[in-house]
Amino acid sequence: MFIPRSIIELFCLVGIVTMLGFIYNNILRSYEPILMSEGHDALKRKVSIQLDLIIYAITIILSLYCGLRTSFNDTWIYMSNFINLDTSLSSVDLSISENPGFTLLQIFIKRFISDNPQWLILICATITIYLNIQFIKEYSINVGASVFLYMTSCVYMFGFAAVKQTLATALMMIAFTFAVEKKWIRFYMIFVVAVSIHAYAFVFVVTPFFVRSAWGKWSYTVLFGSVTIGVLFNSFIGVFLKILGAINDSYSADLLVGDGVSLYRVVVFFVPVGLSWLCRSYVKKQNDRMLNLCCNFSLIGFAFMFIALFGNPVLFGRMGNYFLPFSLVTVCYMVFRCTKKTNRYVMVLIMGAAYLVYFYTYFKIYIDAGWDDFFHHASIMDLFK
């Protein structure tokens, strides 16, 4: 069977960063009693440096592979737009649909760093991946498993195609901390910046309603609402057009209708939702704002993806992708805290195999087309040409 070289590279990449993630787990587990106790300051600093080096290694490896690409999906469009960018501030269109925050970022890079478009791709990739991995480090109870899911659920790969959206999502991971602490002024300050980079980040405006307990009335309202909208999709087209019109996005009724996303993709989004529902008693007992928000965000992501079964897969699917990174925390929490140890290993094996299959099918269109190399990369030296 023909397997493109890029697929082999990606599976090797998954193996390398996952291995580093589990090394992080082992070091943390070995020294956790010391890190949690008083004293041992010198040893604590040494261990902290080791852990940080692993996190930075994961970030650098993933950033270089993503940031040095010269092809794949819309990469060439971003690079072309950067080359033709007018760097005068008077040229910036402040309309929300024109992503003024992203335009200003490009102007800054072109004026003060380099007019080489590869720097735009690398800087955006580095910021996004750094914030993603820091989020995993801060909130996941199993860094190795979350890094594996980050790769195989295609959160990482989504950044190759949707630079603005993944950058906006990464910024919302900073805002996530303020949401957990209910510091709403700071949350919405970052929210405004994220929306200026990609308008669809406005979906996070509902965050205050979902800090409360998971699987409460708001959760069931979202679930029931998404099923209703999906089944009666054509009846809601007018509502969608009004919402999109409010952010000056030009979608017609015909464009809202499509073949829908694959069922397999919907199942991947359902996994954290199904697990959190099965463990809902445990989740409610914990009454942890962070966990509640991750569970609820996972549910919102599934809701959009379910609607995408019936409508435009790009529009609704990408809306769902905004919430996919939060499922990395949800899944690990449910598997490693809410399941019995005897069942955990079987579940990990099944889920690991299933996510690897999903990761492979993400690129099946290229495999079927017989492409040998759908990623092309520049060298580090090319950055300075």
TAQUI-V173290 format. One record per pair of residues at least 24 apart in sequence whose ideal C-beta (glycine too) atoms are under 8 Angstrom apart, sorted by sequence separation. I is the first residue (numbers start at 1). GAP is how many residues later the second one is. D is the distance in whole Angstrom. If there is no record, write none. Layout:
BEGIN
I;GAP;D, I;GAP;D
END
This chain:
BEGIN
27;24;6, 82;24;6, 87;24;5, 132;24;8, 184;24;7, 233;24;8, 81;25;8, 85;25;6, 169;25;8, 273;25;6, 298;25;7, 301;25;7, 168;26;4, 171;26;7, 272;26;4, 273;26;5, 297;26;5, 301;26;7, 24;27;6, 27;27;8, 82;27;8, 129;27;7, 168;27;7, 82;28;7, 179;28;5, 298;28;6, 168;29;4, 172;29;6, 175;29;7, 179;29;8, 182;29;7, 269;29;8, 273;29;5, 297;29;4, 298;29;4, 24;30;5, 129;30;7, 167;30;6, 168;30;4, 171;30;8, 272;30;8, 297;30;8, 23;31;6, 24;31;7, 128;31;5, 167;31;7, 180;31;7, 83;32;8, 168;32;8, 169;32;7, 172;32;5, 175;32;8, 179;32;6, 269;32;6, 270;32;6, 294;32;5, 298;32;5, 21;33;8, 164;33;6, 165;33;5, 168;33;4, 269;33;4, 293;33;7, 294;33;7, 20;34;5, 83;34;6, 125;34;6, 164;34;4, 82;35;4, 128;35;8, 165;35;7, 294;35;5, 295;35;5, 165;36;8, 266;36;8, 269;36;4, 294;36;5, 20;37;6, 21;37;7, 80;37;8, 269;37;8, 20;38;5, 79;38;4, 82;38;5, 125;38;8, 128;38;5, 132;38;6, 135;38;4, 291;38;8, 78;39;7, 79;39;7, 124;39;5, 128;39;5, 131;39;4, 134;39;8, 138;39;8, 266;39;5, 290;39;8, 291;39;8, 294;39;7, 127;40;6, 131;40;7, 265;40;7, 266;40;6, 17;41;5, 79;41;7, 128;41;8, 132;41;7, 135;41;7, 78;42;7, 79;42;7, 121;42;7, 128;42;4, 131;42;5, 266;42;8, 291;42;6, 78;43;7, 124;43;6, 127;43;7, 131;43;7, 266;43;6, 17;44;6, 261;44;6, 16;45;7, 17;45;6, 202;45;7, 75;46;7, 263;46;7, 200;47;8, 261;47;4, 13;48;7, 70;48;7, 199;48;5, 260;48;6, 261;48;6, 13;49;7, 199;49;8, 260;49;5, 68;50;7, 199;50;7, 260;50;6, 67;51;8, 260;51;7, 269;51;6, 13;52;6, 69;52;7, 261;52;4, 265;52;7, 68;53;8, 258;53;6, 260;53;6, 67;54;5, 68;54;6, 257;54;6, 258;54;4, 259;54;7, 276;54;6, 66;55;8, 67;55;3, 256;55;6, 257;55;7, 258;55;5, 261;55;8, 269;55;7, 272;55;4, 275;55;7, 279;55;5, 282;55;8, 283;55;8, 9;56;8, 67;56;7, 256;56;5, 258;56;7, 261;56;5, 271;56;7, 275;56;6, 278;56;8, 282;56;5, 67;57;8, 255;57;6, 64;58;8, 67;58;4, 269;58;7, 272;58;4, 276;58;6, 63;59;7, 66;59;4, 67;59;6, 256;59;7, 272;59;5, 275;59;4, 279;59;4, 255;60;8, 271;60;6, 275;60;7, 278;60;8, 279;60;8, 215;61;7, 251;61;8, 63;62;5, 102;62;5, 214;62;6, 215;62;6, 272;62;7, 63;63;4, 66;63;7, 275;63;7, 251;64;7, 99;65;6, 102;65;7, 215;65;4, 63;66;5, 214;66;7, 59;67;8, 62;67;5, 63;67;7, 215;68;7, 214;69;5, 215;69;7, 59;70;6, 213;70;8, 214;70;7, 59;71;5, 62;71;8, 213;71;6, 240;71;8, 59;74;5, 213;74;7, 222;74;8, 233;74;7, 58;75;6, 219;76;8, 223;76;7, 226;76;7, 230;76;5, 214;77;7, 219;77;6, 222;77;6, 226;77;3, 230;77;5, 233;77;4, 55;78;6, 211;78;5, 214;78;5, 218;78;7, 222;78;6, 225;78;7, 226;78;7, 229;78;5, 233;78;5, 55;79;7, 213;79;6, 227;79;7, 230;79;6, 231;79;7, 212;80;7, 215;80;7, 219;80;6, 223;80;7, 226;80;5, 230;80;5, 271;80;7, 211;81;6, 214;81;4, 222;81;5, 226;81;6, 230;81;8, 55;82;6, 210;82;7, 211;82;6, 214;82;6, 210;83;6, 75;85;7, 78;85;6, 214;85;8, 207;86;7, 210;86;4, 73;87;6, 74;87;6, 210;87;7, 268;87;8, 72;88;5, 73;88;4, 74;88;8, 58;89;6, 72;89;7, 74;89;7, 66;90;7, 210;90;7, 268;90;5, 69;91;6, 101;92;6, 105;92;7, 66;93;6, 101;93;8, 265;93;8, 62;94;6, 66;94;6, 101;94;8, 102;94;7, 206;94;8, 264;94;6, 101;95;3, 102;95;5, 100;96;5, 101;96;4, 102;96;7, 99;97;7, 203;97;8, 264;97;6, 99;98;6, 96;99;7, 99;99;6, 262;99;8, 96;100;7, 99;100;7, 97;102;6, 96;103;5, 182;107;8, 180;109;5, 180;110;5, 180;113;6, 179;114;6, 28;115;8, 153;115;6, 203;116;6, 25;117;6, 176;117;7, 25;118;6, 200;118;7, 204;118;7, 24;119;5, 25;119;5, 200;119;6, 203;119;6, 24;120;7, 22;121;8, 23;121;8, 201;121;7, 21;122;5, 22;122;3, 200;122;7, 21;123;3, 21;124;7, 19;125;8, 21;125;7, 18;126;6, 21;126;4, 20;127;7, 21;127;7, 18;129;6, 17;130;5, 18;130;4, 18;133;7, 14;134;7, 17;134;7, 14;137;5, 13;138;7, 14;138;6, 10;147;8, 97;150;6, 172;150;8, 176;150;8, 96;151;5, 97;151;4, 139;151;6, 96;152;6, 97;152;5, 169;152;8, 173;152;7, 95;153;6, 165;153;6, 169;153;5, 168;154;8, 139;155;7, 162;156;6, 165;156;7, 169;156;6, 165;157;7, 162;159;7, 158;163;6, 155;166;8, 158;166;8, 155;169;5, 155;170;5, 153;171;6, 155;173;7, 153;174;7, 150;175;8, 153;175;7, 149;178;8, 150;178;6, 149;179;5, 146;182;5, 149;182;6, 146;183;7, 149;183;7, 145;186;8, 146;186;5, 145;187;5, 140;188;6, 140;189;5, 135;190;7, 139;190;5, 142;190;5, 145;190;7, 141;191;6, 145;191;7, 136;192;6, 140;192;5, 141;192;6, 132;193;6, 136;193;8, 140;193;8, 142;193;8, 142;194;5, 141;195;6, 141;196;6, 153;202;6, 145;203;8, 152;203;4, 148;204;7, 152;204;6, 154;204;8, 153;205;7, 154;205;7, 157;205;6, 149;206;6, 152;206;7, 153;206;8, 148;207;7, 152;207;4, 151;208;7, 154;208;5, 118;260;5, 122;261;7, 118;264;6, 119;264;6, 118;265;6, 116;266;8, 116;267;6, 116;268;8, 114;269;7, 116;269;7, 72;302;6, 71;303;7, 72;303;6, 71;304;6, 71;305;4, 69;306;6, 70;306;5, 69;307;7, 70;307;6, 69;308;6, 70;308;5, 68;309;5, 69;309;8, 68;310;5, 68;311;7, 65;312;8, 68;312;7, 68;314;8, 64;316;8, 14;342;8, 14;345;7, 11;348;8, 10;349;8, 7;353;7, 10;353;8, 7;356;6, 6;357;8, 4;359;7, 6;360;8, 7;360;7, 4;362;6, 4;363;6, 3;364;7, 2;365;7, 6;365;8, 6;366;8, 9;366;7, 4;367;6, 5;367;6, 6;367;5, 2;368;7, 4;368;5, 5;368;5, 6;368;5, 4;369;6, 6;369;5, 4;370;7
END
